Amino acid sequence: MGLISAKTFMVLAVLALLLGFAIGEGDVGTAATRAGEETVLTLLHTNDLHGSIVYPGEPRGIAKIATLARRIRKEMPHVLLLDGGDIIHGTAAEKLFEGQPVIAAMNAAGYDAAAAGNHEFDWGQRIARNAIAAADFPVLSANVVDAPSGEPWGGLQRFIVREAGGVRIAIFGLTTQRTPEIQWPRTIEGVDFRDAVEAARALVPRLREIERADVVVALTHLGVETDRELAASVPGIDVILGGHSHTRLDQQVWVGETLIAQTGSAARHLGRVDLLVRRDDKSSRVIAVNGTDGRWWGRDGVPAPLGRPYPAEPLIALTASVEDDPAVSAAYRPFAERVEKYLDEELTRAIEPLPAEGAEREEIALGHLQADAVRAHTDADIGMSALYSLNPSGLPAGPVRVSDVYELFGGYTRQHLVVVRAPGGRIVEMLDAANDGLVRLHLSGAQVRGDVLHIGDAPVDTNRSYTVASAAHIIQEHLLGKEGVVVVSDDPEAPAIRDATIAYLRGHPPLENVVRPRLTGAAVP
């Protein structure tokens, strides 16, 4: 039994509200005494928080989300605060404290449940397990299982059932099955990411029939297009609260009888869905959803259940004037004080600006700097950098602090350092292929002299193997799986490419924008 004709029942719902009880602002008490017949359920939701917690004076952050959620909890009788995944990762605080700051903030905010996103696995399974264990709320995924046993992995739960006002609400989670394409293999070794739609197809009937759910909510980290597929393929889901694609759905999206919602990312909006559930002796069903067909409760003659105020759009945009919730701020403060000191450390100075333009066409000083940092940190024969996500503003002149490195080198997936051993011939092929494409690799420990690639002081030996180090995503794209390539070191908890750069710059001589090309012409021995 899915969302039973939400659009068809809207007229009936209005009549029921008009005939069943008074709904004027002065009749809230009367409405509450009749709640045995109809219940209003309010779902608040976020997604893709990526560690966004406290930002004083800015229109974002869990601290402001919590303030809005507490106000709505005071106004409405039955409220659930939910999240669509990608909770940890994305900030220096999350990296330093292994995802614990955002979990502490969400605990303080009173989240009721969250889905597991792909980024929950970025730093390896130990850190993911610890984050799940630290959450005061259940972390959900029906399709992420321990490969040997088939049971939910690492403390995840497939679903939960909550009761509010006599209504049974089943909430289940789904995680993108593309996670293995996004993560370094060892990071998710032994974890099976099963087909999300198939997992939902098997689970939803159980939630309806065995768990006796009156309302079924899917917390998904799949992306909005897969959410559409899910809604079209699996009957019985009332609401999909999604994430992963960072889509800001500022208009309601319906697929059949299923509402799809998503808030964007980084805690800039709070999503809200209000459902009217009618109960009788045998069953309950959703008879109306605020906003269906543009009919927003309390506007244009549409009755407002319980006489309460309701929004006239799916998203509540945060503003800088919203106060930060004291409990969330207090939970984050111990982490913030330490990370602020860390980010403020001055590493070296830049005598002149180091621009970022042209990294895809030619070698730049920032590319060489990062490649040198990787080689210094790993002691590999070759350090390698590909500046996919370099901040286009580059590095300004003046003091270079840890915070500048975080701003300069973006990205947060598969950034840990990996070392492989690769035949010289394979390295030559890689360089030729990469430099004929859109991304120019920057190398340390190797250079072209004339038309011959040298590694160290000697011409490359195509029959000899060399160690090559870089961020995991660069190795994965350019070398992993190639014939003769062997992984030497790939611990997901190894230092990231940012860490190597920070260590390399600490006490480094002042930086200049000097480029001495290391790769020119054909890299052929």
C-alpha positions as CSV (number, residue, x, y, z in Angstrom):
1,M,0.0,0.0,0.0
2,G,1.8,3.2,-1.2
3,L,0.8,6.8,-0.9
4,I,-2.8,6.2,-1.8
5,S,-3.8,8.7,-4.4
6,A,-2.5,11.8,-2.8
7,K,-3.7,14.0,-5.6
8,T,-7.1,12.3,-5.9
9,F,-7.6,12.5,-2.1
10,M,-6.8,16.2,-1.9
11,V,-10.4,17.3,-2.4
12,L,-11.6,14.6,0.1
13,A,-9.0,15.8,2.5
14,V,-10.2,19.3,2.3
15,L,-13.8,18.3,2.9
16,A,-12.7,16.1,5.8
17,L,-10.9,18.9,7.4
18,L,-13.8,21.3,7.0
19,L,-16.4,18.9,8.3
20,G,-14.3,16.9,10.8
21,F,-13.0,19.7,13.0
22,A,-12.6,23.5,13.2
23,I,-9.1,24.6,12.0
24,G,-9.1,28.3,12.8
25,E,-6.1,29.7,14.7
26,G,-8.2,29.8,17.9
27,D,-9.2,26.2,17.7
28,V,-5.8,24.4,18.0
29,G,-6.9,22.7,21.2
30,T,-10.1,21.4,19.6
31,A,-8.1,20.0,16.7
32,A,-5.7,18.3,19.0
33,T,-8.5,16.4,20.8
34,R,-9.6,15.0,17.4
35,A,-6.1,13.8,16.5
36,G,-7.3,10.2,16.9
37,E,-8.9,10.5,13.5
38,E,-6.2,12.4,11.6
39,T,-2.5,13.0,12.3
40,V,-0.1,15.6,10.8
41,L,3.4,14.2,10.3
42,T,6.2,16.7,9.6
43,L,9.4,15.4,7.9
44,L,12.4,17.8,8.1
45,H,15.4,16.8,6.0
46,T,18.9,17.6,4.9
47,N,21.5,15.9,2.7
48,D,25.2,16.0,1.7
49,L,26.1,18.0,4.8
50,H,29.9,17.3,4.3
51,G,30.8,18.4,7.7
52,S,29.1,21.9,7.5
53,I,28.4,22.7,11.1
54,V,29.0,26.3,12.4
55,Y,29.4,29.4,10.2
56,P,28.6,32.5,12.2
57,G,27.1,35.2,10.0
58,E,26.7,32.9,7.0
59,P,23.5,31.4,5.8
60,R,24.5,27.7,6.3
61,G,25.4,25.1,8.9
62,I,23.9,22.4,11.1
63,A,23.8,24.9,13.9
64,K,21.2,27.0,12.0
65,I,19.4,23.9,10.8
66,A,19.0,22.9,14.4
67,T,17.5,26.3,15.4
68,L,14.9,26.0,12.7
69,A,14.1,22.4,13.5
70,R,13.6,23.2,17.2
71,R,11.2,26.0,16.3
72,I,9.2,23.6,14.1
73,R,9.1,21.0,16.8
74,K,7.5,23.5,19.1
75,E,4.9,24.3,16.5
76,M,4.1,20.8,15.2
77,P,3.1,17.7,17.2
78,H,5.0,15.0,15.3
79,V,8.3,15.9,13.7
80,L,11.2,13.8,12.4
81,L,14.6,15.3,11.4
82,L,16.3,13.1,8.8
83,D,19.4,13.2,6.6
84,G,20.2,11.7,3.1
85,G,23.9,10.9,3.6
86,D,27.4,12.1,2.9
87,I,27.7,13.3,6.5
88,I,31.4,13.1,7.2
89,H,34.3,14.4,5.0
90,G,34.7,17.8,3.4
91,T,36.3,20.0,6.0
92,A,39.6,20.1,7.9
93,A,37.8,19.4,11.2
94,E,36.3,16.2,9.8
95,K,39.7,15.1,8.5
96,L,41.5,15.8,11.7
97,F,38.9,14.2,14.0
98,E,37.8,11.3,11.7
99,G,34.2,12.5,11.2
100,Q,33.4,12.9,14.9
101,P,32.6,16.7,14.8
102,V,29.6,16.4,12.5
103,I,28.3,13.4,14.3
104,A,28.5,15.3,17.6
105,A,26.7,18.2,16.0
106,M,23.9,16.0,14.6
107,N,23.5,14.4,18.0
108,A,23.1,17.8,19.5
109,A,20.6,18.8,16.8
110,G,18.4,15.8,17.5
111,Y,18.5,14.0,14.2
112,D,16.2,11.0,14.2
113,A,17.9,9.0,11.3
114,A,20.3,9.3,8.4
115,A,21.3,7.4,5.3
116,A,24.8,6.2,4.7
117,G,26.4,8.0,1.8
118,N,29.4,7.0,-0.3
119,H,31.7,9.5,1.4
120,E,31.2,7.8,4.8
121,F,33.7,5.3,3.5
122,D,36.4,7.7,2.2
123,W,38.8,7.2,5.2
124,G,38.4,3.5,5.5
125,Q,36.1,1.2,7.4
126,R,37.5,1.7,10.9
127,I,36.6,5.4,10.7
128,A,33.2,4.7,9.1
129,R,32.3,2.2,11.9
130,N,33.4,4.6,14.6
131,A,31.2,7.4,13.1
132,I,28.2,5.1,12.9
133,A,28.8,3.9,16.5
134,A,29.1,7.5,17.8
135,A,25.7,8.5,16.3
136,D,22.8,8.8,18.7
137,F,20.6,8.2,15.7
138,P,20.4,5.1,13.4
139,V,22.4,5.2,10.2
140,L,20.5,3.3,7.5
141,S,21.2,1.4,4.3
142,A,19.3,-1.6,3.1
143,N,21.8,-2.4,0.3
144,V,25.2,-2.1,2.0
145,V,26.1,-5.4,3.5
146,D,29.0,-7.4,4.8
147,A,30.0,-9.5,1.8
148,P,30.6,-12.8,3.6
149,S,27.5,-12.8,5.7
150,G,25.0,-10.7,3.8
151,E,24.1,-8.9,7.0
152,P,24.0,-5.1,7.4
153,W,27.6,-3.8,7.4
154,G,29.3,-2.0,10.3
155,G,26.4,-1.1,12.5
156,L,24.1,0.0,9.7
157,Q,20.4,-0.8,9.9
158,R,18.2,-1.6,7.0
159,F,15.2,0.3,8.4
160,I,13.6,1.6,11.5
161,V,9.9,2.0,12.5
162,R,8.7,4.9,14.6
163,E,5.3,5.7,15.9
164,A,3.8,9.2,16.1
165,G,0.2,10.0,16.9
166,G,-0.9,6.4,16.4
167,V,0.8,6.3,12.9
168,R,3.6,3.8,12.2
169,I,6.3,5.3,10.0
170,A,8.9,3.0,8.4
171,I,12.1,4.7,7.3
172,F,14.7,2.8,5.3
173,G,18.0,3.8,3.7
174,L,19.7,3.2,0.4
175,T,23.3,4.0,-0.7
176,T,24.5,4.5,-4.3
177,Q,25.7,1.1,-5.7
178,R,28.3,3.1,-7.7
179,T,30.3,3.5,-4.5
180,P,32.9,0.9,-5.7
181,E,33.5,3.1,-8.8
182,I,34.1,6.1,-6.5
183,Q,36.2,4.6,-3.8
184,W,39.7,3.1,-3.8
185,P,39.2,-0.8,-3.8
186,R,40.8,-1.5,-0.4
187,T,38.7,1.2,1.3
188,I,35.6,-1.0,0.8
189,E,37.1,-4.4,0.7
190,G,34.6,-7.0,2.0
191,V,31.6,-4.6,1.7
192,D,28.9,-5.4,-0.9
193,F,27.0,-2.5,-2.4
194,R,23.9,-4.2,-3.8
195,D,21.4,-2.9,-6.4
196,A,19.5,-0.2,-4.6
197,V,16.2,-0.6,-6.5
198,E,16.2,-4.3,-6.0
199,A,16.8,-3.9,-2.3
200,A,13.9,-1.6,-2.0
201,R,11.7,-3.9,-4.1
202,A,12.3,-6.7,-1.6
203,L,12.0,-4.5,1.5
204,V,9.0,-2.3,1.0
205,P,6.3,-5.1,1.0
206,R,7.8,-6.3,4.3
207,L,7.5,-2.8,5.7
208,R,3.9,-2.6,4.7
209,E,2.7,-6.1,5.5
210,I,4.9,-7.4,8.3
211,E,5.9,-4.1,10.0
212,R,2.4,-2.7,9.4
213,A,3.8,0.7,8.3
214,D,1.2,3.4,7.5
215,V,3.9,5.7,6.0
216,V,7.0,4.5,4.2
217,V,9.9,7.0,3.8
218,A,13.1,6.2,1.8
219,L,16.2,8.1,2.9
220,T,18.3,7.7,-0.3
221,H,21.9,8.6,-1.3
222,L,21.3,7.7,-5.0
223,G,20.9,11.0,-6.9
224,V,17.7,12.4,-8.1
225,E,17.5,10.5,-11.4
226,T,17.9,7.2,-9.6
227,D,15.3,8.4,-7.1
228,R,12.9,8.8,-10.1
229,E,13.7,5.3,-11.1
230,L,13.1,4.0,-7.6
231,A,9.7,5.8,-7.4
232,A,8.6,4.4,-10.7
233,S,9.8,0.9,-10.0
234,V,8.8,0.3,-6.4
235,P,5.2,0.9,-5.4
236,G,4.5,1.7,-1.8
237,I,7.0,4.5,-1.0
238,D,5.3,7.6,0.1
239,V,8.2,10.0,0.2
240,I,11.8,9.8,-1.0
241,L,14.2,12.2,0.8
242,G,17.3,12.0,-1.4
243,G,20.9,13.1,-1.7
244,H,24.1,12.5,-3.6
245,S,23.4,14.6,-6.7
246,H,23.4,17.8,-4.6
247,T,20.2,18.8,-6.4
248,R,18.2,21.6,-4.9
249,L,14.5,20.7,-5.6
250,D,12.7,24.0,-4.9
251,Q,9.5,22.6,-6.5
252,Q,7.8,19.4,-5.6
253,V,8.7,16.4,-7.8
254,W,6.1,13.6,-8.1
255,V,6.6,10.3,-9.8
256,G,3.2,8.5,-9.6
257,E,2.1,8.7,-6.0
258,T,5.7,9.2,-4.6
259,L,7.0,12.6,-3.6
260,I,10.8,13.2,-4.2
261,A,12.6,15.9,-2.2
262,Q,16.3,17.0,-1.9
263,T,17.9,20.1,-0.4
264,G,21.1,20.7,-2.4
265,S,24.1,20.4,-0.1
266,A,26.2,21.9,2.8
267,A,23.3,22.7,5.1
268,R,22.1,25.7,3.2
269,H,18.4,24.7,3.1
270,L,16.1,22.7,5.4
271,G,13.6,20.6,3.5
272,R,10.1,20.1,4.9
273,V,7.3,17.7,4.0
274,D,3.9,17.7,5.8
275,L,1.7,14.7,5.5
276,L,-1.9,14.3,6.7
277,V,-2.6,10.7,7.7
278,R,-6.1,9.3,8.3
279,R,-6.5,6.4,10.7
280,D,-9.4,4.0,11.3
281,D,-9.7,0.8,13.2
282,K,-8.1,-1.3,10.4
283,S,-5.6,0.8,8.6
284,S,-4.1,4.3,8.1
285,R,-3.2,6.1,4.9
286,V,-1.8,9.3,3.7
287,I,-4.7,11.4,2.4
288,A,-2.9,14.7,1.6
289,V,0.6,16.2,1.3
290,N,1.0,19.9,1.7
291,G,1.8,21.5,-1.7
292,T,0.3,18.7,-3.9
293,D,-0.8,20.3,-7.2
294,G,0.3,23.7,-5.9
295,R,-2.3,23.6,-3.1
296,W,-0.4,24.8,0.0
297,W,-2.2,24.5,3.3
298,G,-3.4,27.8,4.7
299,R,-3.2,29.6,1.4
300,D,-5.8,30.4,-1.4
301,G,-8.6,28.9,0.6
302,V,-6.9,25.6,1.3
303,P,-7.6,24.6,5.0
304,A,-4.6,24.3,7.3
305,P,-4.7,21.2,9.5
306,L,-4.5,22.0,13.2
307,G,-4.6,25.7,12.4
308,R,-0.9,25.8,12.3
309,P,1.3,27.8,9.8
310,Y,2.8,25.8,7.0
311,P,5.4,26.7,4.3
312,A,4.4,27.3,0.7
313,E,7.5,25.7,-0.8
314,P,9.5,22.6,-0.2
315,L,12.7,24.3,1.1
316,I,13.4,26.7,3.8
317,A,16.5,28.8,2.9
318,L,18.8,29.6,5.8
319,T,19.7,33.2,6.4
320,A,22.6,34.8,8.2
321,S,20.2,36.1,10.8
322,V,19.2,32.7,12.0
323,E,20.9,32.1,15.3
324,D,23.3,29.2,15.8
325,D,21.8,26.6,18.1
326,P,23.7,26.7,21.4
327,A,23.8,22.9,21.9
328,V,25.3,22.4,18.4
329,S,27.8,25.2,18.9
330,A,28.8,23.7,22.3
331,A,29.2,20.3,20.8
332,Y,31.4,21.6,18.0
333,R,33.5,24.1,20.1
334,P,36.2,21.6,21.3
335,F,36.9,20.6,17.8
336,A,36.7,24.1,16.4
337,E,39.3,25.5,18.8
338,R,41.8,22.9,17.9
339,V,41.2,23.0,14.2
340,E,41.4,26.8,14.1
341,K,44.9,26.7,15.7
342,Y,45.9,24.0,13.1
343,L,44.6,26.0,10.1
344,D,46.3,29.2,11.3
345,E,49.8,27.8,11.3
346,E,52.1,29.7,8.9
347,L,54.1,27.2,6.8
348,T,56.1,29.5,4.5
349,R,55.7,32.5,2.4
350,A,55.0,33.1,-1.3
351,I,57.2,35.9,-2.7
352,E,54.7,36.3,-5.6
353,P,51.4,34.9,-6.6
354,L,51.4,31.3,-7.9
355,P,48.6,31.1,-10.6
356,A,46.5,28.1,-11.3
357,E,45.6,28.8,-14.9
358,G,46.9,26.4,-17.6
359,A,47.4,23.3,-15.6
360,E,45.7,21.2,-18.2
361,R,47.9,22.6,-21.0
362,E,51.3,23.1,-19.5
363,E,53.3,22.6,-16.3
364,I,52.8,25.1,-13.5
365,A,54.7,25.8,-10.3
366,L,51.8,24.6,-8.1
367,G,51.8,21.3,-10.0
368,H,55.5,20.8,-9.4
369,L,55.2,21.8,-5.8
370,Q,52.5,19.1,-5.1
371,A,54.4,16.4,-7.0
372,D,57.6,17.2,-5.0
373,A,55.6,17.0,-1.8
374,V,54.2,13.6,-2.7
375,R,57.7,12.2,-3.5
376,A,59.2,13.7,-0.4
377,H,56.5,12.2,1.8
378,T,56.6,8.7,0.3
379,D,60.3,8.4,-0.8
380,A,59.0,7.0,-4.2
381,D,61.0,7.2,-7.4
382,I,58.3,9.4,-8.9
383,G,55.9,11.7,-7.3
384,M,52.8,12.5,-9.4
385,S,50.2,15.1,-9.4
386,A,47.2,15.9,-11.6
387,L,45.5,19.1,-10.7
388,Y,41.9,18.2,-11.4
389,S,40.4,20.3,-8.6
390,L,42.8,23.1,-8.2
391,N,41.3,26.3,-6.9
392,P,41.3,28.6,-9.9
393,S,42.4,31.5,-7.7
394,G,45.8,29.9,-7.2
395,L,48.0,30.9,-4.2
396,P,48.3,34.6,-3.4
397,A,51.5,36.3,-2.4
398,G,52.2,36.5,1.4
399,P,52.0,34.0,4.2
400,V,51.1,30.5,3.3
401,R,49.0,28.9,6.0
402,V,47.6,25.4,6.4
403,S,44.2,26.9,5.6
404,D,45.6,28.1,2.2
405,V,46.5,24.5,1.3
406,Y,43.0,23.3,2.1
407,E,41.5,26.0,0.0
408,L,44.0,25.5,-2.8
409,F,43.7,21.8,-3.4
410,G,40.1,20.8,-3.4
411,G,38.4,17.5,-3.6
412,Y,38.0,14.9,-0.8
413,T,37.5,11.5,-2.4
414,R,40.4,9.0,-2.7
415,Q,42.9,11.6,-1.7
416,H,45.1,9.3,0.5
417,L,48.5,8.6,-0.9
418,V,49.1,5.3,-2.7
419,V,52.4,3.9,-3.9
420,V,52.6,1.4,-6.7
421,R,55.5,-0.3,-8.6
422,A,55.2,0.0,-12.4
423,P,57.4,-1.0,-15.3
424,G,59.2,1.8,-17.0
425,G,57.4,1.1,-20.3
426,R,54.1,1.4,-18.6
427,I,55.1,4.8,-17.1
428,V,56.0,6.0,-20.6
429,E,52.7,4.9,-22.0
430,M,50.9,6.6,-19.1
431,L,52.6,9.9,-19.7
432,D,52.0,9.8,-23.4
433,A,48.3,9.0,-23.0
434,A,47.8,11.6,-20.2
435,N,49.6,14.5,-21.9
436,D,47.7,13.9,-25.2
437,G,44.5,14.3,-23.2
438,L,42.9,17.0,-21.1
439,V,44.9,16.5,-18.0
440,R,48.7,17.1,-17.8
441,L,50.5,15.1,-15.2
442,H,53.1,16.9,-13.1
443,L,56.0,14.7,-12.0
444,S,58.8,14.9,-9.5
445,G,61.9,12.7,-9.8
446,A,61.5,12.4,-13.6
447,Q,62.1,14.7,-16.5
448,V,62.5,14.6,-20.3
449,R,65.9,15.5,-21.6
450,G,65.8,15.9,-25.3
451,D,63.2,13.2,-26.2
452,V,64.2,10.8,-23.5
453,L,62.4,10.3,-20.2
454,H,64.9,10.2,-17.3
455,I,63.9,8.8,-13.9
456,G,66.4,10.2,-11.4
457,D,69.7,10.7,-13.3
458,A,69.3,7.8,-15.7
459,P,67.2,7.2,-18.9
460,V,64.1,5.2,-18.2
461,D,64.6,1.4,-18.4
462,T,61.4,0.0,-19.9
463,N,62.2,-3.4,-18.4
464,R,62.7,-2.1,-14.9
465,S,60.0,-1.3,-12.3
466,Y,59.9,2.0,-10.5
467,T,57.8,3.2,-7.5
468,V,55.2,5.8,-8.3
469,A,53.2,7.7,-5.6
470,S,50.2,9.9,-5.9
471,A,46.7,10.5,-4.6
472,A,44.6,7.3,-4.9
473,H,42.3,8.7,-7.5
474,I,45.2,9.6,-9.8
475,I,46.8,6.1,-9.4
476,Q,43.4,4.6,-10.0
477,E,42.8,6.4,-13.2
478,H,46.2,6.1,-14.7
479,L,47.9,3.0,-13.4
480,L,45.7,0.7,-11.3
481,G,44.9,-2.6,-13.1
482,K,47.5,-2.1,-15.8
483,E,49.7,-5.1,-16.6
484,G,52.8,-5.2,-14.4
485,V,51.5,-2.6,-11.9
486,V,51.7,-3.8,-8.3
487,V,50.3,-2.0,-5.3
488,V,53.0,-1.3,-2.7
489,S,51.1,0.8,-0.1
490,D,47.5,1.8,-0.1
491,D,46.2,2.2,3.5
492,P,43.0,4.3,3.4
493,E,44.1,6.0,6.6
494,A,47.4,7.0,5.0
495,P,48.2,10.8,4.8
496,A,46.3,12.6,2.1
497,I,47.8,14.6,-0.7
498,R,47.0,17.8,1.3
499,D,48.8,16.3,4.3
500,A,51.9,15.7,2.2
501,T,51.8,19.3,0.8
502,I,51.4,20.8,4.3
503,A,54.4,18.8,5.6
504,Y,56.5,19.7,2.6
505,L,55.8,23.4,2.9
506,R,56.5,23.6,6.7
507,G,59.7,25.5,6.9
508,H,60.1,25.5,3.1
509,P,62.1,28.4,1.5
510,P,59.9,31.2,0.2
511,L,57.9,30.2,-2.9
512,E,58.4,31.7,-6.4
513,N,56.4,31.3,-9.5
514,V,59.3,29.6,-11.4
515,V,58.6,26.8,-13.8
516,R,61.4,24.6,-15.1
517,P,59.6,22.2,-17.4
518,R,60.1,18.5,-16.6
519,L,58.0,17.1,-19.4
520,T,58.5,18.5,-22.8
521,G,58.3,16.7,-26.1
522,A,57.6,13.0,-26.4
523,A,58.3,10.9,-23.3
524,V,59.9,8.1,-25.3
525,P,63.2,6.4,-24.4
